[in-house]
Amino acid sequence: MHRPDKKIIALLLAAGASSRMGVPKQLLPWKQTTLLNHAVAQAKKVSNRVVVVLGAHAGEVKKTLPETVETITNDNWQKGLGSSIACGVRHVVANHDVDGLLIMLADQPLLGHGHLVELITTFKKENKTTATQYDNGVGVPAVFHNSLSDQLRELNADFGAKKILEKNAGQLEVVAPKGRAVDIDTLEVYHRLYNEHGKLED
């Protein structure tokens, strides 16, 4: 059994406005909770500390989170994902001593703790940044080596960590998502996944 790690912090990005959804997708039902709290639960299984980056709907979303979760608000969340990553990484680096940073999204509920365990196990074994392999490249969830903290803190445009992963491909390990890498970007996708996977606890 994998024990929650003390030296790897989970940074969970949940600052977006979900403009394409029409509702805050962080709060959509999943299993017996919400999409965001499901992601928090998966993160807690692999990390002793979970930091959630809020933005749009911050007050509403924060009320639904357990007190054991650390939250920060990115006031510049409108600038996009890169801005929220930079905000979160600056906070973590300033306040915590870590070996690695697990960056996750709130809208990938099929990538559960089993995938996160595989990422962290590979990271520890190889001592390299370890990312999820996609058909069109690499991305999060990913465990970032401390050596990339400065690059992550400088993100500010509407792109995430993918460019940093690609730039450092020579020092990168990848883990296959085994067909479970689906982002919930529309209500149609949400309803399909919910009907297939989101009604009952595993």
One Martini backbone bead per residue (centre of mass of N, CA, C, O) as a GRO file, in nm:
protein
  202
    1MET     BB    1   0.096   0.036   0.022
    2HIS     BB    2   0.056   0.370  -0.024
    3ARG     BB    3   0.204   0.637   0.124
    4PRO     BB    4   0.186   0.936   0.214
    5ASP     BB    5   0.376   1.209   0.118
    6LYS     BB    6   0.596   1.450   0.267
    7LYS     BB    7   0.779   1.554  -0.009
    8ILE     BB    8   0.500   1.573  -0.173
    9ILE     BB    9   0.314   1.815  -0.330
   10ALA     BB   10  -0.019   1.895  -0.398
   11LEU     BB   11  -0.127   2.074  -0.693
   12LEU     BB   12  -0.452   2.210  -0.734
   13LEU     BB   13  -0.635   2.311  -1.016
   14ALA     BB   14  -0.931   2.559  -0.951
   15ALA     BB   15  -0.970   2.863  -1.121
   16GLY     BB   16  -1.175   2.834  -1.325
   17ALA     BB   17  -1.489   2.933  -1.494
   18SER     BB   18  -1.634   2.741  -1.694
   19SER     BB   19  -1.757   2.879  -1.960
   20ARG     BB   20  -1.844   2.621  -2.132
   21MET     BB   21  -2.047   2.507  -1.903
   22GLY     BB   22  -2.209   2.737  -1.708
   23VAL     BB   23  -2.061   2.597  -1.464
   24PRO     BB   24  -1.900   2.496  -1.187
   25LYS     BB   25  -1.712   2.212  -1.220
   26GLN     BB   26  -1.602   2.170  -0.932
   27LEU     BB   27  -1.928   2.113  -0.830
   28LEU     BB   28  -1.977   1.865  -0.963
   29PRO     BB   29  -2.086   1.564  -0.952
   30TRP     BB   30  -1.896   1.288  -0.781
   31LYS     BB   31  -2.001   1.039  -0.673
   32GLN     BB   32  -2.029   1.163  -0.327
   33THR     BB   33  -1.939   1.444  -0.460
   34THR     BB   34  -1.698   1.628  -0.620
   35LEU     BB   35  -1.467   1.687  -0.845
   36LEU     BB   36  -1.271   1.828  -0.650
   37ASN     BB   37  -1.296   1.630  -0.403
   38HIS     BB   38  -1.200   1.388  -0.559
   39ALA     BB   39  -0.918   1.498  -0.619
   40VAL     BB   40  -0.837   1.538  -0.326
   41ALA     BB   41  -0.860   1.239  -0.243
   42GLN     BB   42  -0.640   1.138  -0.433
   43ALA     BB   43  -0.410   1.320  -0.325
   44LYS     BB   44  -0.420   1.216  -0.020
   45LYS     BB   45  -0.310   0.923  -0.095
   46VAL     BB   46  -0.003   1.062  -0.183
   47SER     BB   47  -0.034   1.323   0.011
   48ASN     BB   48   0.000   1.526   0.303
   49ARG     BB   49  -0.027   1.776   0.094
   50VAL     BB   50  -0.285   2.011  -0.011
   51VAL     BB   51  -0.306   2.249  -0.282
   52VAL     BB   52  -0.549   2.496  -0.370
   53VAL     BB   53  -0.629   2.672  -0.665
   54LEU     BB   54  -0.805   2.963  -0.679
   55GLY     BB   55  -1.070   3.185  -0.832
   56ALA     BB   56  -1.318   3.135  -0.959
   57HIS     BB   57  -1.548   3.095  -0.719
   58ALA     BB   58  -1.387   3.084  -0.448
   59GLY     BB   59  -1.593   3.103  -0.216
   60GLU     BB   60  -1.778   2.871  -0.304
   61VAL     BB   61  -1.560   2.647  -0.318
   62LYS     BB   62  -1.425   2.662  -0.034
   63LYS     BB   63  -1.677   2.562   0.132
   64THR     BB   64  -1.638   2.250   0.015
   65LEU     BB   65  -1.377   2.223   0.168
   66PRO     BB   66  -1.162   2.093   0.362
   67GLU     BB   67  -0.962   2.202   0.628
   68THR     BB   68  -0.703   2.023   0.534
   69VAL     BB   69  -0.700   2.227   0.304
   70GLU     BB   70  -0.504   2.425   0.115
   71THR     BB   71  -0.560   2.771   0.019
   72ILE     BB   72  -0.546   2.968  -0.282
   73THR     BB   73  -0.557   3.286  -0.459
   74ASN     BB   74  -0.589   3.382  -0.797
   75ASP     BB   75  -0.627   3.705  -0.911
   76ASN     BB   76  -0.513   3.606  -1.221
   77TRP     BB   77  -0.694   3.374  -1.355
   78GLN     BB   78  -0.764   3.503  -1.642
   79LYS     BB   79  -0.470   3.431  -1.764
   80GLY     BB   80  -0.457   3.132  -1.671
   81LEU     BB   81  -0.292   2.844  -1.604
   82GLY     BB   82  -0.004   2.957  -1.571
   83SER     BB   83  -0.077   3.153  -1.342
   84SER     BB   84  -0.167   2.932  -1.135
   85ILE     BB   85   0.095   2.781  -1.121
   86ALA     BB   86   0.277   3.013  -1.031
   87CYS     BB   87   0.123   3.078  -0.773
   88GLY     BB   88   0.152   2.797  -0.640
   89VAL     BB   89   0.463   2.768  -0.650
   90ARG     BB   90   0.537   3.015  -0.488
   91HIS     BB   91   0.399   2.920  -0.230
   92VAL     BB   92   0.544   2.651  -0.186
   93VAL     BB   93   0.842   2.751  -0.188
   94ALA     BB   94   0.796   2.959   0.056
   95ASN     BB   95   0.652   2.719   0.270
   96HIS     BB   96   0.809   2.457   0.154
   97ASP     BB   97   0.971   2.136   0.183
   98VAL     BB   98   1.058   1.977  -0.125
   99ASP     BB   99   1.109   1.731  -0.385
  100GLY     BB  100   0.810   1.759  -0.509
  101LEU     BB  101   0.549   1.839  -0.766
  102LEU     BB  102   0.208   1.778  -0.785
  103ILE     BB  103   0.027   1.835  -1.077
  104MET     BB  104  -0.326   1.912  -1.097
  105LEU     BB  105  -0.656   1.846  -1.196
  106ALA     BB  106  -1.018   1.862  -1.154
  107ASP     BB  107  -1.099   1.725  -1.468
  108GLN     BB  108  -0.961   1.405  -1.406
  109PRO     BB  109  -1.123   1.145  -1.263
  110LEU     BB  110  -0.977   0.884  -1.398
  111LEU     BB  111  -0.710   0.992  -1.259
  112GLY     BB  112  -0.617   0.832  -1.009
  113HIS     BB  113  -0.419   0.711  -0.757
  114GLY     BB  114  -0.276   0.499  -0.933
  115HIS     BB  115  -0.140   0.705  -1.123
  116LEU     BB  116   0.001   0.872  -0.902
  117VAL     BB  117   0.176   0.646  -0.792
  118GLU     BB  118   0.332   0.598  -1.054
  119LEU     BB  119   0.458   0.876  -1.072
  120ILE     BB  120   0.604   0.879  -0.795
  121THR     BB  121   0.768   0.619  -0.824
  122THR     BB  122   0.926   0.714  -1.073
  123PHE     BB  123   1.047   0.969  -0.954
  124LYS     BB  124   1.209   0.829  -0.726
  125LYS     BB  125   1.374   0.630  -0.899
  126GLU     BB  126   1.487   0.862  -1.122
  127ASN     BB  127   1.496   1.167  -1.046
  128LYS     BB  128   1.246   1.274  -1.232
  129THR     BB  129   1.043   1.411  -1.418
  130THR     BB  130   0.685   1.311  -1.423
  131ALA     BB  131   0.457   1.228  -1.684
  132THR     BB  132   0.187   1.234  -1.891
  133GLN     BB  133   0.085   1.048  -2.163
  134TYR     BB  134  -0.001   1.164  -2.483
  135ASP     BB  135  -0.081   1.179  -2.810
  136ASN     BB  136   0.030   1.509  -2.806
  137GLY     BB  137   0.215   1.431  -2.550
  138VAL     BB  138   0.260   1.607  -2.250
  139GLY     BB  139   0.142   1.611  -1.894
  140VAL     BB  140  -0.099   1.633  -1.676
  141PRO     BB  141  -0.008   1.470  -1.448
  142ALA     BB  142   0.283   1.584  -1.250
  143VAL     BB  143   0.623   1.545  -1.138
  144PHE     BB  144   0.827   1.797  -1.018
  145HIS     BB  145   1.127   1.899  -1.010
  146ASN     BB  146   1.301   2.137  -0.839
  147SER     BB  147   1.464   2.245  -1.096
  148LEU     BB  148   1.167   2.373  -1.214
  149SER     BB  149   1.056   2.604  -1.033
  150ASP     BB  150   1.140   2.864  -1.181
  151GLN     BB  151   0.981   2.808  -1.443
  152LEU     BB  152   0.700   2.788  -1.308
  153ARG     BB  153   0.701   3.082  -1.176
  154GLU     BB  154   0.706   3.224  -1.484
  155LEU     BB  155   0.436   3.174  -1.554
  156ASN     BB  156   0.165   3.375  -1.758
  157ALA     BB  157   0.017   3.228  -1.964
  158ASP     BB  158  -0.220   3.031  -2.163
  159PHE     BB  159  -0.028   2.799  -2.033
  160GLY     BB  160   0.114   2.539  -1.912
  161ALA     BB  161   0.353   2.281  -1.849
  162LYS     BB  162   0.419   2.161  -2.130
  163LYS     BB  163   0.663   2.337  -2.224
  164ILE     BB  164   0.850   2.249  -1.994
  165LEU     BB  165   0.849   1.951  -2.055
  166GLU     BB  166   0.957   1.976  -2.347
  167LYS     BB  167   1.220   2.136  -2.280
  168ASN     BB  168   1.286   1.874  -2.061
  169ALA     BB  169   1.293   1.586  -2.212
  170GLY     BB  170   1.582   1.472  -2.119
  171GLN     BB  171   1.441   1.491  -1.803
  172LEU     BB  172   1.209   1.254  -1.868
  173GLU     BB  173   0.923   1.087  -1.754
  174VAL     BB  174   0.668   0.840  -1.840
  175VAL     BB  175   0.304   0.781  -1.811
  176ALA     BB  176   0.048   0.587  -1.881
  177PRO     BB  177  -0.317   0.625  -1.875
  178LYS     BB  178  -0.493   0.391  -1.994
  179GLY     BB  179  -0.753   0.562  -2.119
  180ARG     BB  180  -0.799   0.805  -1.869
  181ALA     BB  181  -0.750   1.080  -2.044
  182VAL     BB  182  -1.005   1.296  -1.939
  183ASP     BB  183  -1.149   1.595  -2.005
  184ILE     BB  184  -1.380   1.827  -1.858
  185ASP     BB  185  -1.530   2.068  -2.098
  186THR     BB  186  -1.825   1.947  -2.109
  187LEU     BB  187  -2.141   1.842  -2.045
  188GLU     BB  188  -2.135   1.598  -2.227
  189VAL     BB  189  -1.886   1.466  -2.103
  190TYR     BB  190  -1.983   1.457  -1.816
  191HIS     BB  191  -2.239   1.280  -1.852
  192ARG     BB  192  -2.095   1.038  -1.969
  193LEU     BB  193  -1.896   0.986  -1.732
  194TYR     BB  194  -2.100   0.974  -1.506
  195ASN     BB  195  -2.265   0.729  -1.615
  196GLU     BB  196  -2.001   0.539  -1.617
  197HIS     BB  197  -1.835   0.651  -1.323
  198GLY     BB  198  -1.990   0.882  -1.111
  199LYS     BB  199  -2.211   0.739  -0.914
  200LEU     BB  200  -2.005   0.545  -0.774
  201GLU     BB  201  -1.811   0.387  -0.582
  202ASP     BB  202  -1.521   0.190  -0.610
   0.00000   0.00000   0.00000
